[in-house]
Amino acid sequence: MTAVIMFIVCLAASGVGSIAGYGGGVIIKPVLDALHILPVSTISFLSGCTVLAMSVVSLLKSRGSGVMLRLRTTTPLAIGAAAGGLLGKWLFELVKSGADENVLGFTQSLLLLVTTVLVWIYTLKKDSLPSYHLENITVCAAVGLALGVVSSFLGIGGGPLNVALLFFFFSMDAKDAAKNSIFIILFSQTASLLSAVTQQNVPEFVWYHLALMAAGGIGGALIGSALSKKMDNRAVERLLLGLMLVIIGINVYNVIVYGMAA
């Protein structure tokens, strides 16, 4: 039953995540944490693997959609995110080594809650706020580095933070931001996974759990790619805002539960 729940969560989260550019991890991680079906560190790892599978399929399926990758700026951003992912993974292991699973879950949930609230407020008000067109490669890489640290530590792949930064620093519309966000997630999650494997920090897990979660991620990416073609920028933006409210609610619950248990 646990495996079925994990598959359904990953399928649904990856479907909406591929449309919004969230990658799915920002939904998968807090939902599975709330269900308490696996240790926090195991969920972080499996969520990252699922997001990686989803991002590969989503990018392949989005070819020819008319939405282009802005490789000149997004590539250094993605490389920076990959480097930041390694640093974020190191920070995660550092916190993990000095705290139990409840403290770790509380820390991740609280940071994700604060981040999501801030991004929701920005997305709601972004049309009345200034935005920029960064082109300097070094600055793009630095922004990506910061993004990668936060995303990897939280085990979410990027989520709303990716999209908000693409709105703010690169003046992208919702569909452009979604596709370029998935591209960044691909880099950061690859780096994070390779780091875990090479440093032997992979937590214990059941292989069929990973297989079912990855299958859910791939299935969600296929569904999301098909639905995205039928949606305009305004619809994608409404989805972004709605998903963030769901994420905020789940993380409020997780903060309370983990805080009481810590």
N, C-alpha and C positions, 0 to 999 in steps of 0.2 A: 504493500500500500504506500509506503514511504517513497519508493521509486516512482510510482505513478504520479504522486503529488509533485515530485521534483520535475518530472517531465512536463506536466501541465503548466506549472509555474514558469518554466523556461520557455515553453512554446508561446504562452501568452505574453510574457515579458519581452521576448526577443521580437515578436511580431510588432508590438507597438514601439519597441525600442529602435528597431531598424527604420521605422518611419520617422521618428522624432530625432534620431541621431544619438540616442542614449546608450545604445549597445545592449541594453537589457540588464546589465549587472546592477545598475542602481535600483532596479526593482527586485531582481532575483535575490540579491544579498539580504536586504532587510526583511523580505517576506519569509525566506527560509530561516533567518535568525529568529523571527517572531514565532515560527512553528517549533523551534527547538528540536529539530530532528537530527541535527549533526553538530559537532563542535564548531565554534565560530571560525577557527583557522581553516578547517576543512571546507566550510562553505565558501570562504574567501578564495581558496584555490580552485575549487570546482566551478565557481561563478566566473572566475577569470578565464578558465579553459572554454567554458560555454560561450562567453563573449567573443573570444578569439575565433571560434568556429563560425559564429553568427556573422562577424564582421567580414570574414573572407567571402562567404556566400553572398552577403548583402551587396558587397562591392561588385562582385562578378555579375550579379543579376541586374544591377543598376546601370550597366553599360548600355549606351544607346537611349537612355531616358531623357536626354537633353540637359540634365544637370551635370555640370562639369566640376572636376576637381581643380582647385586653384593651386597647382603644384608648386609654383614659384614661392608662395608663402606657406602653404600647408606642409610641404616637405620638411623645411627646417623646423617648423612647429612640431611635426610628428617625430623627428629625430630627437628634438629636445625632450618631448614627452617620453620617448623610449629611455633616454638617460635618466630622466626624473623618475621613471618607473622603477629603475634599479635602486635609486636612492630611497624611494618610498617603500620598496620591498624590504630594504635593510632596516628602515625605521620600524616597520611592522614587526619584524623578527626581534628587534630590540625591545619593543614594548611587550611583545608576547613572552619573551624570556623572563621578564620581571613581573608578570601579572598573570592571574588566572583567566579563564575564558570569560567569566562574567565582567571583569574589569575591561578586558579587551572589547567585548561586545558593547559595553556602555560607552567606551571611548569612541569607537567607530560610529555608533548610532548617533551620539551627540554631535560629532563633527559633521556627519552627513546631514543631520537635521538643520544645523546652523547654515551650512553651505546651501542647501536646497531652499530654505526660506529666503536667503539673500538673493539667490538666482531668480526665484519666483517674483520677488518684488521688482528686480531689474527688468525681467521679461515683460512684466505688466506695464512698466513705465518707459520702456526703451525708446518708444517713438518720440517722446518728449525730451530724451537725453541725447547728448552728443555721441557720435561714433567715429571711428577712425579707419584709415586704410594703411595699416602697417605694411612696409615692404622691406625694411632693413632685416637682413637675414639673421644677424646676431640677436636683435631684439625678438624676432619671431622664435628663435631657438630658446631664449631665456623665458619667454611666456610658456612655451611648451614644457620646459623643465619644471617650472612651478606646477603646471597642470598635471604632469606625470607623477610628481611626488604625492600630491593630494589623492589622485585617482588610484594609484597603486596601494597607498596606505589604507584607503577605505575599501579596496577590493571591488570597485564599481566599474572600472574601465574608463570612466570619464563622465558619462551621463550629462545632466543639465549644465554642469560647469563648462564642459566643452562647447556646447551650443551657445551659452551666454558669452563666452570669450570670443567666439567667432562673430557674434552679433556686434560686440563692442569694439574689438580691435580691427576687424576686417570688413565691417558693414555688410555682412552676408544676409540674404533673406533666409527664411526658415528652411526651405528645401536645400539650398546651397549649404547652409550650416549643417544640416543633418548628414548629407553625404560626406562632407569634409571631416565631420566629427568621427564618423565611422572609420575613415582612413587613418586618423590620428589614433583611434582606439586600437586598430590593427597593430600599429608600431608599438604602442606602450604595453599591450598585453603580451605580444611576442617577447619583448624584452623581459617582462616580469616572469613569464613562464620559464624562459631559458635560465634566468637567474635562480629560480627555485630548484630547477633540475641540477644545474652545475654545482650549486652550493649545498645540495642534498637537504633542502628545506621543505621538501614535499611532504605534507601531512599524510597520515594514514587515511585511506579511503577505499571504498568498494568499487571495483572497476565498472560494474554494470551501472552504478550510479552516474559515473562520468559519462558512459556511453549514452545513457538515456537523456542526461542533461544536454550533452552536445547535440543529440538528435533533435531535442526540443529547440535548441538554438538555431539549428539549420532549418528546421521546419518553420520556425517563426520568421526567419530571414526571408524565406520564399514567399510566405503569406504577406509579410510587410512590404516586400518589393512590389508585389502585385497591387496591393491597396494604395501604395504611395503614388502610383501612376494616375490614380483616379482622384487624387486630392490636390487642392491648390495650396498656396503658401498660407493663406488665412486658416484653412482647416488644420494644417500641420501645426501652426502656432497655437491654436486652441487645444490641440492634443497635448502639446508641450505643457501648457499651463495646467490642464486637468491632471496629467500624470504627476506633476510636481505636488499637487495637493494630496494625491494618494500617497506619494512617497513621504511627505511631511507627516501625515497621519500615522503611517506604519512606524516611522522613526520615533514619534512621540511615545507610542506604545512600547517600543523597544528600550528607549531611555528609561522609562519608568520601571519596566520589568528587570532589566539588567542592573539598574541602580539599586533596586531593593535587594537583589541577590548578591551584589558585590560586597 
